[in-house]
Amino acid sequence: MYANYLLDSYKKAQNYIQDKQIAADLKVTQSRICEMRQGKRYISDKEAVFLAENANIDPQEALLGVHADRQENPKIKLMWQEIAKKLKGQNYQVYSAALAVLTYSLYPHNDDFIQCALCTLC
């Protein structure tokens, strides 16, 4: 379940020990966090964005993850998960291309290559 990943990531980022500390930040009861972890209740979109932003997770990824958790239909749940994977893959491609351009700009060997790479990103 993505909810546990999100809650654990937030807990680690804040150096928290107990779920009641997360509950206090979300202004919910500790039993609500327990229900989220068990899949009896779901993390709201607002809560997902808050947790993600404070755990250095892409909020779009978090929204997709909690929407996948909400689905009871396995086929639709899998679709949400595939969308999340595609989004994550696209981000890594953009970061890799940007890193390549930065590297080549620091060590200018071929100005034509740099221009081509920059045009590709635009």
A tleap script that builds the chain and sets N, CA, C and O, in Angstrom:
source leaprc.protein.ff14SB
mol = sequence {
  NMET TYR ALA ASN TYR LEU LEU ASP SER TYR
  LYS LYS ALA GLN ASN TYR ILE GLN ASP LYS
  GLN ILE ALA ALA ASP LEU LYS VAL THR GLN
  SER ARG ILE CYS GLU MET ARG GLN GLY LYS
  ARG TYR ILE SER ASP LYS GLU ALA VAL PHE
  LEU ALA GLU ASN ALA ASN ILE ASP PRO GLN
  GLU ALA LEU LEU GLY VAL HIE ALA ASP ARG
  GLN GLU ASN PRO LYS ILE LYS LEU MET TRP
  GLN GLU ILE ALA LYS LYS LEU LYS GLY GLN
  ASN TYR GLN VAL TYR SER ALA ALA LEU ALA
  VAL LEU THR TYR SER LEU TYR PRO HIE ASN
  ASP ASP PHE ILE GLN CYS ALA LEU CYS THR
  LEU CCYS
}
set mol.1.N position { 0.829 -1.187 0.000 }
set mol.1.CA position { 0.000 0.000 0.000 }
set mol.1.C position { 0.875 1.252 0.000 }
set mol.1.O position { 1.840 1.364 0.757 }
set mol.2.N position { 0.514 2.168 -0.855 }
set mol.2.CA position { 1.271 3.407 -0.971 }
set mol.2.C position { 1.143 4.258 0.291 }
set mol.2.O position { 2.058 5.008 0.629 }
set mol.3.N position { 0.022 4.145 0.981 }
set mol.3.CA position { -0.195 4.935 2.200 }
set mol.3.C position { 0.903 4.676 3.218 }
set mol.3.O position { 1.406 5.617 3.833 }
set mol.4.N position { 1.281 3.429 3.408 }
set mol.4.CA position { 2.339 3.109 4.367 }
set mol.4.C position { 3.686 3.698 3.935 }
set mol.4.O position { 4.444 4.203 4.762 }
set mol.5.N position { 3.969 3.628 2.645 }
set mol.5.CA position { 5.203 4.218 2.124 }
set mol.5.C position { 5.222 5.724 2.394 }
set mol.5.O position { 6.228 6.270 2.846 }
set mol.6.N position { 4.113 6.378 2.114 }
set mol.6.CA position { 4.017 7.824 2.297 }
set mol.6.C position { 4.140 8.208 3.775 }
set mol.6.O position { 4.870 9.137 4.121 }
set mol.7.N position { 3.431 7.496 4.631 }
set mol.7.CA position { 3.490 7.777 6.064 }
set mol.7.C position { 4.887 7.497 6.622 }
set mol.7.O position { 5.407 8.282 7.416 }
set mol.8.N position { 5.491 6.391 6.212 }
set mol.8.CA position { 6.833 6.059 6.688 }
set mol.8.C position { 7.876 7.058 6.191 }
set mol.8.O position { 8.794 7.418 6.928 }
set mol.9.N position { 7.735 7.503 4.947 }
set mol.9.CA position { 8.674 8.484 4.395 }
set mol.9.C position { 8.586 9.802 5.151 }
set mol.9.O position { 9.605 10.419 5.463 }
set mol.10.N position { 7.360 10.227 5.445 }
set mol.10.CA position { 7.153 11.460 6.207 }
set mol.10.C position { 7.735 11.305 7.613 }
set mol.10.O position { 8.422 12.196 8.112 }
set mol.11.N position { 7.456 10.182 8.234 }
set mol.11.CA position { 7.941 9.919 9.591 }
set mol.11.C position { 9.472 9.979 9.636 }
set mol.11.O position { 10.054 10.565 10.549 }
set mol.12.N position { 10.106 9.370 8.649 }
set mol.12.CA position { 11.573 9.380 8.583 }
set mol.12.C position { 12.111 10.788 8.327 }
set mol.12.O position { 13.082 11.211 8.955 }
set mol.13.N position { 11.479 11.509 7.406 }
set mol.13.CA position { 11.935 12.865 7.079 }
set mol.13.C position { 11.838 13.806 8.279 }
set mol.13.O position { 12.656 14.714 8.429 }
set mol.14.N position { 10.850 13.591 9.120 }
set mol.14.CA position { 10.652 14.453 10.293 }
set mol.14.C position { 11.370 13.926 11.538 }
set mol.14.O position { 11.320 14.545 12.601 }
set mol.15.N position { 12.035 12.783 11.395 }
set mol.15.CA position { 12.708 12.127 12.528 }
set mol.15.C position { 11.729 11.799 13.650 }
set mol.15.O position { 12.043 11.940 14.832 }
set mol.16.N position { 10.545 11.361 13.258 }
set mol.16.CA position { 9.534 10.975 14.235 }
set mol.16.C position { 9.708 9.508 14.613 }
set mol.16.O position { 10.265 8.708 13.862 }
set mol.17.N position { 9.215 9.191 15.794 }
set mol.17.CA position { 9.297 7.817 16.292 }
set mol.17.C position { 7.920 7.155 16.262 }
set mol.17.O position { 7.811 5.955 16.009 }
set mol.18.N position { 6.881 7.928 16.519 }
set mol.18.CA position { 5.541 7.358 16.642 }
set mol.18.C position { 4.573 7.979 15.644 }
set mol.18.O position { 4.733 9.119 15.209 }
set mol.19.N position { 3.561 7.182 15.298 }
set mol.19.CA position { 2.538 7.670 14.375 }
set mol.19.C position { 1.700 8.797 14.970 }
set mol.19.O position { 1.104 9.586 14.235 }
set mol.20.N position { 1.654 8.874 16.288 }
set mol.20.CA position { 0.854 9.951 16.889 }
set mol.20.C position { 1.443 11.319 16.559 }
set mol.20.O position { 0.732 12.324 16.580 }
set mol.21.N position { 2.738 11.362 16.256 }
set mol.21.CA position { 3.358 12.622 15.854 }
set mol.21.C position { 2.872 13.029 14.460 }
set mol.21.O position { 2.660 14.212 14.190 }
set mol.22.N position { 2.699 12.046 13.583 }
set mol.22.CA position { 2.136 12.316 12.257 }
set mol.22.C position { 0.693 12.789 12.410 }
set mol.22.O position { 0.268 13.743 11.759 }
set mol.23.N position { -0.050 12.110 13.277 }
set mol.23.CA position { -1.451 12.459 13.514 }
set mol.23.C position { -1.581 13.913 13.959 }
set mol.23.O position { -2.474 14.632 13.510 }
set mol.24.N position { -0.693 14.332 14.833 }
set mol.24.CA position { -0.737 15.720 15.315 }
set mol.24.C position { -0.513 16.697 14.163 }
set mol.24.O position { -1.193 17.720 14.078 }
set mol.25.N position { 0.431 16.390 13.279 }
set mol.25.CA position { 0.702 17.269 12.141 }
set mol.25.C position { -0.479 17.331 11.173 }
set mol.25.O position { -0.770 18.382 10.602 }
set mol.26.N position { -1.154 16.196 10.995 }
set mol.26.CA position { -2.305 16.149 10.079 }
set mol.26.C position { -3.604 16.586 10.752 }
set mol.26.O position { -4.641 16.731 10.105 }
set mol.27.N position { -3.522 16.791 12.062 }
set mol.27.CA position { -4.705 17.179 12.848 }
set mol.27.C position { -5.812 16.116 12.755 }
set mol.27.O position { -6.987 16.421 12.555 }
set mol.28.N position { -5.384 14.862 12.909 }
set mol.28.CA position { -6.305 13.727 12.956 }
set mol.28.C position { -5.950 12.896 14.180 }
set mol.28.O position { -4.926 13.132 14.820 }
set mol.29.N position { -6.792 11.930 14.503 }
set mol.29.CA position { -6.518 11.077 15.656 }
set mol.29.C position { -5.485 10.009 15.286 }
set mol.29.O position { -5.271 9.698 14.114 }
set mol.30.N position { -4.866 9.469 16.310 }
set mol.30.CA position { -3.891 8.404 16.097 }
set mol.30.C position { -4.574 7.167 15.500 }
set mol.30.O position { -3.979 6.447 14.699 }
set mol.31.N position { -5.819 6.931 15.895 }
set mol.31.CA position { -6.546 5.786 15.347 }
set mol.31.C position { -6.809 5.966 13.847 }
set mol.31.O position { -6.892 4.987 13.104 }
set mol.32.N position { -6.938 7.207 13.414 }
set mol.32.CA position { -7.118 7.484 11.974 }
set mol.32.C position { -5.875 7.050 11.193 }
set mol.32.O position { -5.991 6.467 10.115 }
set mol.33.N position { -4.692 7.332 11.733 }
set mol.33.CA position { -3.444 6.908 11.086 }
set mol.33.C position { -3.383 5.386 11.031 }
set mol.33.O position { -2.982 4.812 10.018 }
set mol.34.N position { -3.776 4.742 12.109 }
set mol.34.CA position { -3.800 3.280 12.164 }
set mol.34.C position { -4.743 2.722 11.094 }
set mol.34.O position { -4.412 1.749 10.417 }
set mol.35.N position { -5.902 3.333 10.948 }
set mol.35.CA position { -6.865 2.907 9.926 }
set mol.35.C position { -6.319 3.122 8.519 }
set mol.35.O position { -6.591 2.327 7.620 }
set mol.36.N position { -5.542 4.202 8.322 }
set mol.36.CA position { -4.905 4.450 7.024 }
set mol.36.C position { -3.905 3.341 6.719 }
set mol.36.O position { -3.841 2.842 5.596 }
set mol.37.N position { -3.137 2.966 7.716 }
set mol.37.CA position { -2.131 1.926 7.530 }
set mol.37.C position { -2.765 0.568 7.230 }
set mol.37.O position { -2.191 -0.238 6.497 }
set mol.38.N position { -3.930 0.319 7.787 }
set mol.38.CA position { -4.621 -0.952 7.580 }
set mol.38.C position { -5.472 -0.969 6.311 }
set mol.38.O position { -5.991 -2.016 5.922 }
set mol.39.N position { -5.613 0.172 5.676 }
set mol.39.CA position { -6.422 0.242 4.469 }
set mol.39.C position { -7.919 0.398 4.736 }
set mol.39.O position { -8.733 0.260 3.822 }
set mol.40.N position { -8.275 0.682 5.970 }
set mol.40.CA position { -9.683 0.895 6.312 }
set mol.40.C position { -10.134 2.305 5.959 }
set mol.40.O position { -11.310 2.532 5.673 }
set mol.41.N position { -9.202 3.248 5.981 }
set mol.41.CA position { -9.438 4.635 5.571 }
set mol.41.C position { -8.318 5.028 4.623 }
set mol.41.O position { -7.238 4.437 4.612 }
set mol.42.N position { -8.615 6.042 3.833 }
set mol.42.CA position { -7.638 6.465 2.835 }
set mol.42.C position { -7.101 7.853 3.143 }
set mol.42.O position { -7.767 8.675 3.773 }
set mol.43.N position { -5.897 8.089 2.690 }
set mol.43.CA position { -5.294 9.409 2.821 }
set mol.43.C position { -5.961 10.322 1.807 }
set mol.43.O position { -6.088 9.968 0.635 }
set mol.44.N position { -6.386 11.495 2.255 }
set mol.44.CA position { -7.013 12.452 1.345 }
set mol.44.C position { -5.958 13.046 0.428 }
set mol.44.O position { -4.760 12.926 0.686 }
set mol.45.N position { -6.406 13.686 -0.640 }
set mol.45.CA position { -5.477 14.341 -1.561 }
set mol.45.C position { -4.676 15.423 -0.844 }
set mol.45.O position { -3.468 15.551 -1.041 }
set mol.46.N position { -5.362 16.193 -0.015 }
set mol.46.CA position { -4.703 17.276 0.726 }
set mol.46.C position { -3.632 16.704 1.659 }
set mol.46.O position { -2.525 17.238 1.733 }
set mol.47.N position { -3.956 15.632 2.363 }
set mol.47.CA position { -3.003 15.004 3.269 }
set mol.47.C position { -1.826 14.412 2.495 }
set mol.47.O position { -0.679 14.499 2.935 }
set mol.48.N position { -2.114 13.814 1.344 }
set mol.48.CA position { -1.060 13.210 0.521 }
set mol.48.C position { -0.062 14.259 0.053 }
set mol.48.O position { 1.147 14.034 0.098 }
set mol.49.N position { -0.563 15.396 -0.395 }
set mol.49.CA position { 0.318 16.469 -0.856 }
set mol.49.C position { 1.160 17.003 0.305 }
set mol.49.O position { 2.360 17.229 0.151 }
set mol.50.N position { 0.532 17.204 1.458 }
set mol.50.CA position { 1.262 17.680 2.641 }
set mol.50.C position { 2.385 16.710 3.018 }
set mol.50.O position { 3.527 17.123 3.222 }
set mol.51.N position { 2.056 15.424 3.107 }
set mol.51.CA position { 3.053 14.423 3.480 }
set mol.51.C position { 4.181 14.360 2.448 }
set mol.51.O position { 5.358 14.302 2.804 }
set mol.52.N position { 3.808 14.371 1.171 }
set mol.52.CA position { 4.804 14.268 0.103 }
set mol.52.C position { 5.754 15.466 0.106 }
set mol.52.O position { 6.972 15.298 0.045 }
set mol.53.N position { 5.198 16.660 0.175 }
set mol.53.CA position { 6.036 17.861 0.140 }
set mol.53.C position { 7.026 17.901 1.308 }
set mol.53.O position { 8.133 18.422 1.172 }
set mol.54.N position { 6.629 17.358 2.432 }
set mol.54.CA position { 7.490 17.368 3.609 }
set mol.54.C position { 8.369 16.127 3.732 }
set mol.54.O position { 9.151 15.994 4.674 }
set mol.55.N position { 8.228 15.219 2.763 }
set mol.55.CA position { 9.064 14.017 2.742 }
set mol.55.C position { 9.910 13.963 1.470 }
set mol.55.O position { 10.507 12.934 1.154 }
set mol.56.N position { 9.953 15.079 0.749 }
set mol.56.CA position { 10.709 15.167 -0.505 }
set mol.56.C position { 10.280 14.112 -1.518 }
set mol.56.O position { 11.112 13.478 -2.167 }
set mol.57.N position { 8.981 13.938 -1.640 }
set mol.57.CA position { 8.387 13.052 -2.637 }
set mol.57.C position { 7.592 13.924 -3.589 }
set mol.57.O position { 6.968 14.900 -3.169 }
set mol.58.N position { 7.610 13.583 -4.853 }
set mol.58.CA position { 6.849 14.335 -5.850 }
set mol.58.C position { 5.360 14.259 -5.487 }
set mol.58.O position { 4.810 13.161 -5.414 }
set mol.59.N position { 4.699 15.395 -5.260 }
set mol.59.CA position { 3.281 15.372 -4.892 }
set mol.59.C position { 2.392 14.695 -5.944 }
set mol.59.O position { 1.379 14.087 -5.598 }
set mol.60.N position { 2.764 14.797 -7.209 }
set mol.60.CA position { 1.980 14.121 -8.252 }
set mol.60.C position { 2.061 12.613 -8.085 }
set mol.60.O position { 1.064 11.908 -8.243 }
set mol.61.N position { 3.255 12.122 -7.765 }
set mol.61.CA position { 3.427 10.693 -7.514 }
set mol.61.C position { 2.575 10.264 -6.313 }
set mol.61.O position { 1.945 9.207 -6.335 }
set mol.62.N position { 2.564 11.093 -5.275 }
set mol.62.CA position { 1.789 10.778 -4.072 }
set mol.62.C position { 0.299 10.710 -4.382 }
set mol.62.O position { -0.399 9.815 -3.907 }
set mol.63.N position { -0.186 11.661 -5.182 }
set mol.63.CA position { -1.605 11.641 -5.543 }
set mol.63.C position { -1.961 10.381 -6.326 }
set mol.63.O position { -3.001 9.767 -6.090 }
set mol.64.N position { -1.100 10.010 -7.245 }
set mol.64.CA position { -1.349 8.786 -8.018 }
set mol.64.C position { -1.335 7.567 -7.100 }
set mol.64.O position { -2.158 6.664 -7.247 }
set mol.65.N position { -0.401 7.543 -6.155 }
set mol.65.CA position { -0.303 6.415 -5.242 }
set mol.65.C position { -1.523 6.251 -4.352 }
set mol.65.O position { -2.017 5.139 -4.166 }
set mol.66.N position { -2.010 7.357 -3.802 }
set mol.66.CA position { -3.183 7.240 -2.931 }
set mol.66.C position { -4.440 6.926 -3.731 }
set mol.66.O position { -5.350 6.272 -3.221 }
set mol.67.N position { -4.500 7.383 -4.976 }
set mol.67.CA position { -5.647 7.028 -5.814 }
set mol.67.C position { -5.610 5.545 -6.162 }
set mol.67.O position { -6.657 4.903 -6.239 }
set mol.68.N position { -4.430 5.000 -6.370 }
set mol.68.CA position { -4.304 3.560 -6.614 }
set mol.68.C position { -4.767 2.778 -5.383 }
set mol.68.O position { -5.437 1.753 -5.512 }
set mol.69.N position { -4.411 3.261 -4.194 }
set mol.69.CA position { -4.841 2.599 -2.953 }
set mol.69.C position { -6.364 2.557 -2.828 }
set mol.69.O position { -6.923 1.594 -2.301 }
set mol.70.N position { -7.022 3.590 -3.308 }
set mol.70.CA position { -8.482 3.697 -3.154 }
set mol.70.C position { -9.240 2.722 -4.057 }
set mol.70.O position { -10.406 2.419 -3.806 }
set mol.71.N position { -8.592 2.244 -5.083 }
set mol.71.CA position { -9.273 1.391 -6.056 }
set mol.71.C position { -9.430 -0.036 -5.560 }
set mol.71.O position { -8.481 -0.648 -5.069 }
set mol.72.N position { -10.629 -0.547 -5.695 }
set mol.72.CA position { -10.885 -1.942 -5.346 }
set mol.72.C position { -10.759 -2.827 -6.577 }
set mol.72.O position { -10.483 -4.022 -6.467 }
set mol.73.N position { -10.963 -2.235 -7.750 }
set mol.73.CA position { -10.845 -2.975 -9.003 }
set mol.73.C position { -9.365 -3.141 -9.329 }
set mol.73.O position { -8.675 -2.148 -9.559 }
set mol.74.N position { -8.858 -4.387 -9.352 }
set mol.74.CA position { -7.428 -4.611 -9.582 }
set mol.74.C position { -6.931 -4.064 -10.923 }
set mol.74.O position { -5.790 -3.614 -11.030 }
set mol.75.N position { -7.779 -4.104 -11.931 }
set mol.75.CA position { -7.392 -3.608 -13.259 }
set mol.75.C position { -7.168 -2.094 -13.215 }
set mol.75.O position { -6.184 -1.595 -13.761 }
set mol.76.N position { -8.077 -1.367 -12.569 }
set mol.76.CA position { -7.947 0.087 -12.473 }
set mol.76.C position { -6.785 0.450 -11.552 }
set mol.76.O position { -6.054 1.405 -11.815 }
set mol.77.N position { -6.615 -0.312 -10.474 }
set mol.77.CA position { -5.492 -0.073 -9.562 }
set mol.77.C position { -4.169 -0.196 -10.315 }
set mol.77.O position { -3.268 0.622 -10.133 }
set mol.78.N position { -4.057 -1.215 -11.156 }
set mol.78.CA position { -2.849 -1.412 -11.945 }
set mol.78.C position { -2.622 -0.250 -12.917 }
set mol.78.O position { -1.484 0.156 -13.151 }
set mol.79.N position { -3.712 0.280 -13.481 }
set mol.79.CA position { -3.586 1.434 -14.384 }
set mol.79.C position { -3.008 2.640 -13.656 }
set mol.79.O position { -2.128 3.321 -14.183 }
set mol.80.N position { -3.500 2.910 -12.443 }
set mol.80.CA position { -2.966 4.032 -11.653 }
set mol.80.C position { -1.474 3.818 -11.390 }
set mol.80.O position { -0.684 4.757 -11.490 }
set mol.81.N position { -1.090 2.592 -11.055 }
set mol.81.CA position { 0.313 2.298 -10.766 }
set mol.81.C position { 1.177 2.473 -12.015 }
set mol.81.O position { 2.300 2.969 -11.925 }
set mol.82.N position { 0.665 2.072 -13.174 }
set mol.82.CA position { 1.405 2.234 -14.423 }
set mol.82.C position { 1.583 3.714 -14.773 }
set mol.82.O position { 2.641 4.115 -15.257 }
set mol.83.N position { 0.558 4.515 -14.532 }
set mol.83.CA position { 0.657 5.964 -14.774 }
set mol.83.C position { 1.762 6.555 -13.886 }
set mol.83.O position { 2.552 7.383 -14.338 }
set mol.84.N position { 1.807 6.121 -12.621 }
set mol.84.CA position { 2.833 6.608 -11.697 }
set mol.84.C position { 4.229 6.222 -12.183 }
set mol.84.O position { 5.156 7.029 -12.110 }
set mol.85.N position { 4.379 5.007 -12.672 }
set mol.85.CA position { 5.687 4.559 -13.178 }
set mol.85.C position { 6.113 5.385 -14.382 }
set mol.85.O position { 7.279 5.759 -14.499 }
set mol.86.N position { 5.172 5.671 -15.279 }
set mol.86.CA position { 5.492 6.472 -16.458 }
set mol.86.C position { 5.913 7.881 -16.059 }
set mol.86.O position { 6.872 8.423 -16.608 }
set mol.87.N position { 5.208 8.467 -15.116 }
set mol.87.CA position { 5.553 9.806 -14.643 }
set mol.87.C position { 6.949 9.814 -14.045 }
set mol.87.O position { 7.753 10.703 -14.326 }
set mol.88.N position { 7.227 8.827 -13.229 }
set mol.88.CA position { 8.535 8.742 -12.589 }
set mol.88.C position { 9.625 8.546 -13.645 }
set mol.88.O position { 10.691 9.153 -13.548 }
set mol.89.N position { 9.374 7.717 -14.636 }
set mol.89.CA position { 10.343 7.479 -15.703 }
set mol.89.C position { 10.619 8.725 -16.517 }
set mol.89.O position { 11.765 8.979 -16.888 }
set mol.90.N position { 9.587 9.511 -16.801 }
set mol.90.CA position { 9.768 10.750 -17.553 }
set mol.90.C position { 10.605 11.746 -16.762 }
set mol.90.O position { 11.447 12.438 -17.336 }
set mol.91.N position { 10.389 11.828 -15.465 }
set mol.91.CA position { 11.174 12.744 -14.641 }
set mol.91.C position { 12.643 12.372 -14.669 }
set mol.91.O position { 13.503 13.249 -14.755 }
set mol.92.N position { 12.944 11.075 -14.598 }
set mol.92.CA position { 14.336 10.653 -14.618 }
set mol.92.C position { 14.984 10.956 -15.962 }
set mol.92.O position { 16.164 11.305 -16.014 }
set mol.93.N position { 14.229 10.828 -17.048 }
set mol.93.CA position { 14.772 11.143 -18.365 }
set mol.93.C position { 15.110 12.624 -18.472 }
set mol.93.O position { 16.158 12.986 -19.007 }
set mol.94.N position { 14.237 13.473 -17.972 }
set mol.94.CA position { 14.482 14.916 -18.012 }
set mol.94.C position { 15.689 15.268 -17.156 }
set mol.94.O position { 16.536 16.057 -17.575 }
set mol.95.N position { 15.777 14.683 -15.943 }
set mol.95.CA position { 16.912 14.958 -15.071 }
set mol.95.C position { 18.218 14.483 -15.704 }
set mol.95.O position { 19.236 15.169 -15.618 }
set mol.96.N position { 18.190 13.308 -16.340 }
set mol.96.CA position { 19.398 12.780 -16.984 }
set mol.96.C position { 19.850 13.687 -18.114 }
set mol.96.O position { 21.040 13.971 -18.247 }
set mol.97.N position { 18.910 14.143 -18.925 }
set mol.97.CA position { 19.260 15.033 -20.039 }
set mol.97.C position { 19.818 16.353 -19.512 }
set mol.97.O position { 20.797 16.871 -20.048 }
set mol.98.N position { 19.208 16.889 -18.482 }
set mol.98.CA position { 19.688 18.153 -17.908 }
set mol.98.C position { 21.090 17.984 -17.334 }
set mol.98.O position { 21.936 18.866 -17.479 }
set mol.99.N position { 21.332 16.854 -16.684 }
set mol.99.CA position { 22.656 16.594 -16.130 }
set mol.99.C position { 23.696 16.482 -17.243 }
set mol.99.O position { 24.812 16.982 -17.104 }
set mol.100.N position { 23.336 15.831 -18.339 }
set mol.100.CA position { 24.258 15.702 -19.469 }
set mol.100.C position { 24.605 17.080 -20.043 }
set mol.100.O position { 25.767 17.367 -20.330 }
set mol.101.N position { 23.597 17.914 -20.205 }
set mol.101.CA position { 23.834 19.265 -20.734 }
set mol.101.C position { 24.734 20.052 -19.786 }
set mol.101.O position { 25.659 20.733 -20.227 }
set mol.102.N position { 24.465 19.958 -18.488 }
set mol.102.CA position { 25.283 20.660 -17.500 }
set mol.102.C position { 26.730 20.178 -17.553 }
set mol.102.O position { 27.659 20.985 -17.522 }
set mol.103.N position { 26.917 18.871 -17.634 }
set mol.103.CA position { 28.267 18.298 -17.682 }
set mol.103.C position { 29.024 18.793 -18.902 }
set mol.103.O position { 30.178 19.210 -18.799 }
set mol.104.N position { 28.373 18.747 -20.056 }
set mol.104.CA position { 29.046 19.182 -21.280 }
set mol.104.C position { 29.250 20.694 -21.320 }
set mol.104.O position { 30.163 21.181 -21.988 }
set mol.105.N position { 28.411 21.430 -20.615 }
set mol.105.CA position { 28.618 22.879 -20.600 }
set mol.105.C position { 29.804 23.260 -19.715 }
set mol.105.O position { 30.462 24.274 -19.947 }
set mol.106.N position { 30.067 22.442 -18.707 }
set mol.106.CA position { 31.224 22.690 -17.851 }
set mol.106.C position { 32.536 22.342 -18.557 }
set mol.106.O position { 33.578 22.943 -18.298 }
set mol.107.N position { 32.457 21.368 -19.446 }
set mol.107.CA position { 33.642 20.935 -20.203 }
set mol.107.C position { 33.341 21.065 -21.685 }
set mol.107.O position { 33.039 20.068 -22.340 }
set mol.108.N position { 33.418 22.275 -22.229 }
set mol.108.CA position { 33.005 22.507 -23.620 }
set mol.108.C position { 33.960 21.862 -24.630 }
set mol.108.O position { 35.022 22.396 -24.950 }
set mol.109.N position { 33.535 20.695 -25.116 }
set mol.109.CA position { 34.309 20.000 -26.140 }
set mol.109.C position { 33.729 20.246 -27.520 }
set mol.109.O position { 34.448 20.343 -28.514 }
set mol.110.N position { 32.422 20.344 -27.550 }
set mol.110.CA position { 31.781 20.456 -28.849 }
set mol.110.C position { 30.545 21.339 -28.705 }
set mol.110.O position { 29.520 20.892 -28.190 }
set mol.111.N position { 30.635 22.574 -29.150 }
set mol.111.CA position { 29.527 23.521 -29.020 }
set mol.111.C position { 28.295 23.074 -29.796 }
set mol.111.O position { 27.173 23.351 -29.373 }
set mol.112.N position { 28.478 22.391 -30.922 }
set mol.112.CA position { 27.332 21.922 -31.710 }
set mol.112.C position { 26.521 20.896 -30.924 }
set mol.112.O position { 25.292 20.898 -30.979 }
set mol.113.N position { 27.216 20.014 -30.186 }
set mol.113.CA position { 26.519 19.011 -29.389 }
set mol.113.C position { 25.688 19.670 -28.292 }
set mol.113.O position { 24.549 19.274 -28.043 }
set mol.114.N position { 26.262 20.669 -27.644 }
set mol.114.CA position { 25.548 21.374 -26.574 }
set mol.114.C position { 24.305 22.055 -27.128 }
set mol.114.O position { 23.236 21.975 -26.522 }
set mol.115.N position { 24.426 22.716 -28.256 }
set mol.115.CA position { 23.282 23.384 -28.887 }
set mol.115.C position { 22.192 22.372 -29.223 }
set mol.115.O position { 21.009 22.642 -29.018 }
set mol.116.N position { 22.585 21.217 -29.735 }
set mol.116.CA position { 21.628 20.175 -30.089 }
set mol.116.C position { 20.901 19.671 -28.834 }
set mol.116.O position { 19.682 19.502 -28.841 }
set mol.117.N position { 21.655 19.435 -27.773 }
set mol.117.CA position { 21.061 18.955 -26.523 }
set mol.117.C position { 20.100 19.967 -25.935 }
set mol.117.O position { 19.029 19.604 -25.449 }
set mol.118.N position { 20.478 21.236 -25.976 }
set mol.118.CA position { 19.601 22.292 -25.464 }
set mol.118.C position { 18.327 22.407 -26.288 }
set mol.118.O position { 17.246 22.611 -25.736 }
set mol.119.N position { 18.448 22.278 -27.597 }
set mol.119.CA position { 17.254 22.336 -28.461 }
set mol.119.C position { 16.333 21.165 -28.185 }
set mol.119.O position { 15.113 21.315 -28.251 }
set mol.120.N position { 16.891 19.996 -27.877 }
set mol.120.CA position { 16.084 18.826 -27.576 }
set mol.120.C position { 15.265 19.032 -26.312 }
set mol.120.O position { 14.118 18.590 -26.239 }
set mol.121.N position { 15.838 19.696 -25.319 }
set mol.121.CA position { 15.136 19.929 -24.066 }
set mol.121.C position { 14.025 20.963 -24.202 }
set mol.121.O position { 13.051 20.917 -23.451 }
set mol.122.N position { 14.151 21.888 -25.140 }
set mol.122.CA position { 13.163 22.963 -25.286 }
set mol.122.C position { 11.907 22.520 -25.923 }
set mol.122.O position { 10.992 23.322 -26.106 }
savepdb mol mol.pdb
quit
